[in-house]
Amino acid sequence: QVQLMESGGGLVQAGGSLRLSCAASGRIFTINTMSWYRQRPGKQRELVATMSSGSSPNYADSVKGRFTISGENAKNTVYLQMTSLKPEDTGVYYCNLDLTYYGDSAINRNIFWGQGTQVTVSS
């Protein structure tokens, strides 16, 4: 019914930029909240950025001023623009979407995770 597909990860040098994308497929009505998490080596998954519909974004202190979360409702796609990347940003990045969608002959609301995309920042 609903699937998320992430893309945009890769290897970049410190100071570089990457843009992650997360596209939701299915009969999506609303992206209620969009979020990006990451799991750095040896650490727990952590919230990087989040934004609810009609609200301002919130960022982890470690990425403020460097990362920007945004969404394109017409494409049911959310983005994470990452600039001034640091080696400590290395990890697997996951999108997390709170969606209202149509499925099983009803309107549903649920939270979905992307499959994760690897970001590696070399020094």
Disulfide bonds with the S-S distance in Angstrom:
Cys22-Cys95 2.06
